[in-house]
């Protein structure tokens, strides 16, 4: 079993234990591939039926409005990313996903995932928990943006996702994620040592 497959197995087992044969069947629907820095597995305006599971590196999810990029999320190791509207109903993607560093993913399609959910009902529990976690993360991020001042936003993000503060992640991406000007974030960072 590859390192990537072991990461997926660990994630699944923390949610709902499945048998060896079930996991073997589950992993069979995933393909693996490296994503060189700057590559874009999901492209704005194109339909995407992919779900990506990050096993190395960081992927940035962003949207484009008036030719300006707005970072929505940064996904790290052990996390999944997809464009829900595109994945669920095939509409053009409203996001773009970019590898911020040399990364590696496991990926599968909606059709393959739906087939396995029918064949292995216990995987339904796993996907249900992952969807709930994704929704909770989204809600917490919206609350972060709405109720906290800039410095507190940055502190909360650092506490929850310290991997985002690696030197490879550009200040402008973190600032966009926190909905602050890069200069403001830079001032806050200069006042604190991590």
PyMOL commands that set and color helices and strands:
alter all, ss='L'
color gray80, all
select helices_A, chain A and resi 3-15+20-27+84-89+110-119+122-147+150-160+162-165+171-178+182-190
alter helices_A, ss='H'
color red, helices_A
select strands_A, chain A and resi 31-35+50-56+59-65+68-75+80-81+96-99+103-109
alter strands_A, ss='S'
color yellow, strands_A
deselect
rebuild
show_as cartoon
